[in-house]
Amino acid sequence: MNAVVATIEHLPHLGEILALASAGVWAVAVILFRTSGKNVHPVGLNLFKNLFALLLLVAVMPALHRPIFPAATLTQTGLLLLSGFLGIAVSDTLFFMSLNILGASLAAIVDCFYSPFVIILSYVFLSERLNGWQLSGVLLIITAVMTIARKSRGENGRISRKDLIRGIILGILAMFFVAVGIVLVKPMLAGVEIFWATGVRLVGGMLGVLAFLPLHPKRREILRPLLDLSNWKAMVPASFLGSFLSLLFWMGGMKFAFASVAAILNQMSTIFIFILAAVFLKEKATPWKIVAVVLAFVGAFLASYPF
């Protein structure tokens, strides 16, 4: 098994393959999370997916001969825990809230803020420079979001302008925190075991949700749907795809490819989600949505590409 894993890790363009796979798997997971979100609170959904993915990861690692407790510094472990808290506990909860308000196709457009946030934070903290093309990409994404804020009335026209703006703000904040989480650990990813790093981030995310849950006034209402097995029909595959496979692929893409290239391929999820939402969730593909998707995707490409 070690030989198989070692062979895979030396495949040409492995990082690019993993980043694109992450986008595709995440797109399917978003559709399932959207379905789950109709019956399960965002905090409860976040807790379930983190615990499910962590247990699955711990079960799989010995079979793949991956060390559960490899040699690692306190700094590495602490940064990964903080990355998980910001990028999973905080970001994913905000994302699920935004997804419930906006629907999958509009949430996918707002998600394009991920790339410019990574670029801007890398400029500030990792001394990576911004060029004119990247700044143009950021402006295109902002234009796309402003387009949906002004022209869209949301899924089937049932969303108010106030809720639309609230959903957009929640989505933007979600992308900001996930970008902070990855920029925190990007410099050290090359030197750590990817399965272990993913697991530590999941622990950070789960601990963050568990610390917040006792303080929530509706904690019983949050936990009750998790015990309803009928809700597991969507939650289990969504968690497997979105919190296990997609997260592993995403971390692998960031480790084995340039961050800018991985970010571009990750952003393909915007196109995948838009198509899947129209086919399976019957979310209307209006002309303004199509324009916004094109603007956001081109903007994400420009913002991420190392011209």
C-alpha positions in Angstrom: 0.0 0.0 0.0 2.9 2.4 0.8 4.3 1.7 -2.7 0.9 2.6 -4.3 0.7 5.8 -2.3 4.3 6.7 -3.1 3.6 6.1 -6.8 0.5 8.3 -6.8 2.4 11.1 -5.1 4.9 11.1 -7.9 2.4 11.3 -10.7 2.9 14.1 -13.2 0.6 17.1 -12.6 -0.8 15.4 -9.4 -1.5 18.8 -7.8 -3.5 20.0 -10.8 -5.5 16.7 -11.0 -6.3 16.9 -7.3 -7.4 20.5 -7.4 -9.8 19.8 -10.3 -11.1 16.7 -8.6 -11.7 18.7 -5.5 -13.8 21.2 -7.5 -15.9 18.5 -9.0 -16.5 16.6 -5.8 -17.2 19.8 -3.9 -19.9 20.8 -6.4 -21.8 17.5 -5.9 -21.4 17.9 -2.1 -22.9 21.5 -2.3 -26.0 20.2 -4.0 -26.4 17.6 -1.2 -25.6 20.2 1.5 -28.3 22.4 0.0 -30.8 19.6 0.4 -29.7 18.8 3.9 -29.9 22.5 4.9 -33.6 22.5 4.5 -34.0 20.3 7.6 -30.7 20.7 9.5 -29.3 23.9 11.1 -25.9 25.1 9.6 -24.1 24.6 13.0 -25.5 21.0 13.3 -24.6 20.3 9.7 -21.1 21.5 10.2 -20.7 19.4 13.3 -22.0 16.3 11.6 -19.8 16.6 8.5 -16.6 17.3 10.6 -17.2 14.4 12.9 -18.1 12.0 10.1 -15.0 13.0 8.0 -12.7 12.8 11.0 -13.8 9.3 12.0 -13.5 8.1 8.4 -10.1 9.6 8.1 -8.8 8.0 11.3 -10.2 4.6 10.1 -8.6 4.9 6.7 -5.1 6.2 7.7 -3.8 2.9 9.2 -5.0 1.0 6.1 -3.0 3.4 3.9 0.0 3.2 6.4 -0.3 6.9 7.1 0.9 7.9 10.6 -1.9 9.3 12.8 0.7 10.9 15.1 3.7 11.8 12.9 6.6 13.9 14.1 5.4 17.5 14.1 6.2 20.7 16.0 3.7 22.4 18.3 3.8 25.4 15.9 2.7 23.2 12.9 0.0 21.5 15.0 -1.2 24.9 16.4 -1.4 26.6 13.0 -3.3 23.6 11.5 -5.8 23.7 14.4 -6.3 27.5 14.0 -6.6 27.0 10.2 -9.3 24.4 10.9 -11.1 26.6 13.3 -11.2 29.6 10.9 -11.5 27.6 7.6 -14.0 24.9 8.8 -15.8 25.9 12.0 -16.3 29.5 11.1 -16.2 29.5 7.3 -18.3 26.4 6.7 -21.0 27.6 9.1 -21.2 30.9 7.4 -21.2 29.2 4.0 -24.1 26.9 5.0 -26.0 30.0 6.2 -25.4 31.7 2.9 -26.3 28.6 0.9 -29.6 28.3 2.7 -30.4 31.9 1.8 -29.1 32.2 -1.7 -29.4 28.7 -3.1 -26.5 26.8 -4.7 -26.1 28.8 -8.0 -25.9 32.2 -6.4 -23.7 31.0 -3.5 -21.3 29.6 -6.1 -20.9 33.1 -7.6 -20.1 34.6 -4.2 -17.6 31.8 -3.6 -15.4 33.3 -6.3 -14.2 35.8 -3.7 -12.0 32.9 -2.5 -9.3 33.4 -5.1 -8.8 37.2 -4.6 -8.8 36.8 -0.9 -6.0 34.2 -1.2 -4.1 36.5 -3.5 -4.5 39.6 -1.3 -3.6 37.8 1.9 -0.6 36.1 0.2 0.5 39.6 -0.9 0.2 40.9 2.7 1.6 37.9 4.7 3.6 35.9 2.2 5.1 38.8 0.2 3.6 37.7 -3.1 3.0 40.6 -5.4 -0.2 41.7 -7.1 -0.2 42.7 -10.8 -2.7 44.5 -12.9 -4.4 41.4 -14.3 -5.0 40.1 -10.8 -6.5 43.4 -9.7 -8.7 43.3 -12.8 -9.9 39.9 -11.8 -10.8 41.1 -8.3 -12.9 43.9 -9.9 -14.7 41.5 -12.1 -15.7 39.3 -9.2 -16.9 42.3 -7.3 -18.9 43.3 -10.4 -20.4 39.9 -10.6 -21.6 40.0 -7.0 -22.9 43.5 -7.5 -24.8 42.2 -10.5 -26.6 39.5 -8.6 -27.3 41.9 -5.7 -29.0 44.4 -8.1 -30.6 42.1 -10.6 -31.4 38.8 -8.9 -34.4 38.2 -6.6 -33.0 34.9 -5.5 -34.2 31.4 -6.0 -37.6 31.4 -7.7 -38.0 35.1 -6.7 -38.8 34.2 -3.1 -35.9 36.0 -1.4 -36.1 39.6 -0.2 -33.5 42.1 -1.1 -32.5 42.3 2.6 -32.0 38.5 2.8 -30.1 38.6 -0.6 -27.6 41.1 0.8 -27.3 39.2 4.0 -26.6 36.0 2.1 -24.0 37.7 0.0 -22.2 39.2 3.1 -22.2 35.8 4.9 -20.8 34.1 1.7 -18.0 36.7 1.4 -17.1 36.4 5.1 -17.0 32.6 4.6 -14.5 32.9 1.7 -12.4 35.4 3.7 -12.0 33.0 6.6 -11.3 30.0 4.4 -8.6 32.1 2.7 -7.1 33.1 6.0 -7.1 29.4 7.0 -5.1 28.3 3.9 -2.7 31.2 3.9 -1.8 30.4 7.5 -0.6 26.9 6.7 0.4 27.2 3.0 4.2 27.7 3.7 4.4 24.5 5.8 2.2 22.2 3.7 5.2 20.8 1.7 6.8 19.5 4.9 3.8 17.7 6.6 1.9 14.5 6.0 -1.3 15.5 4.1 -3.6 13.0 5.7 -2.5 14.1 9.2 -2.7 17.8 8.3 -6.3 17.3 7.0 -7.2 15.4 10.2 -5.8 18.2 12.5 -7.7 20.8 10.5 -10.9 18.7 11.0 -10.2 18.5 14.7 -9.8 22.3 14.8 -13.1 22.7 13.0 -14.9 20.3 15.2 -13.6 21.7 18.4 -14.6 25.2 17.2 -18.2 24.1 16.6 -18.4 22.2 19.9 -17.1 25.2 21.9 -19.8 27.4 20.3 -22.7 25.0 20.6 -23.3 25.1 24.4 -23.7 28.9 24.1 -26.3 28.7 21.4 -29.8 29.3 22.7 -31.3 26.8 20.3 -28.7 24.0 20.8 -31.4 21.3 21.3 -33.1 22.3 18.0 -29.7 22.2 16.3 -28.9 18.7 17.6 -32.3 17.1 17.2 -32.3 16.8 13.4 -28.9 15.0 13.5 -30.6 12.0 15.3 -33.2 11.7 12.5 -31.9 9.0 10.2 -34.0 10.3 7.3 -31.7 13.4 7.2 -28.7 11.1 6.9 -29.7 10.2 3.3 -28.2 13.5 2.1 -25.8 14.3 5.0 -23.7 11.2 4.8 -22.9 11.4 1.1 -22.5 15.2 1.4 -20.1 14.8 4.3 -18.1 12.0 2.6 -17.7 14.0 -0.6 -17.5 17.5 0.8 -15.6 17.0 4.1 -13.5 13.9 3.3 -12.7 13.5 -0.4 -12.9 17.1 -1.4 -10.9 18.3 1.6 -8.2 15.7 1.0 -8.1 16.6 -2.7 -8.0 20.4 -1.9 -5.1 20.0 0.6 -3.3 17.8 -1.9 -3.8 20.3 -4.7 -2.4 23.1 -2.5 0.6 20.9 -1.5 1.6 19.5 -5.0 0.7 22.5 -7.2 1.4 26.2 -7.2 -1.3 27.9 -5.0 -2.3 30.1 -7.9 -2.8 27.2 -10.3 -4.7 25.2 -7.7 -7.0 28.1 -6.9 -7.9 28.5 -10.6 -8.8 24.8 -10.9 -10.7 24.9 -7.5 -12.8 27.7 -8.9 -14.2 25.4 -11.6 -16.6 24.4 -8.8 -18.5 27.6 -9.7 -19.3 26.2 -13.2 -20.0 22.7 -11.9 -22.4 23.9 -9.1 -24.2 26.3 -11.5 -24.9 23.4 -13.9 -25.8 20.9 -11.2 -28.1 23.4 -9.4 -30.0 24.0 -12.6 -30.4 20.2 -13.3 -31.0 18.8 -9.9 -32.3 21.6 -7.8 -34.3 23.3 -10.6 -32.7 26.7 -9.8 -33.5 29.0 -12.7 -30.5 29.9 -14.9 -31.5 33.5 -15.6 -29.6 35.7 -18.0 -28.2 37.8 -15.1 -27.1 34.6 -13.3 -25.2 33.5 -16.4 -23.6 36.9 -16.9 -22.6 36.9 -13.2 -21.1 33.3 -13.4 -19.1 34.2 -16.5 -17.8 37.5 -14.9 -17.0 35.7 -11.6 -15.2 32.8 -13.2 -13.1 35.0 -15.5 -12.3 37.2 -12.6 -11.2 34.2 -10.5 -9.0 33.1 -13.3 -7.4 36.5 -13.7 -7.0 36.9 -10.0 -5.3 33.6 -9.6 -3.2 33.3 -12.7 0.5 34.1 -12.4 0.9 36.4 -15.4 
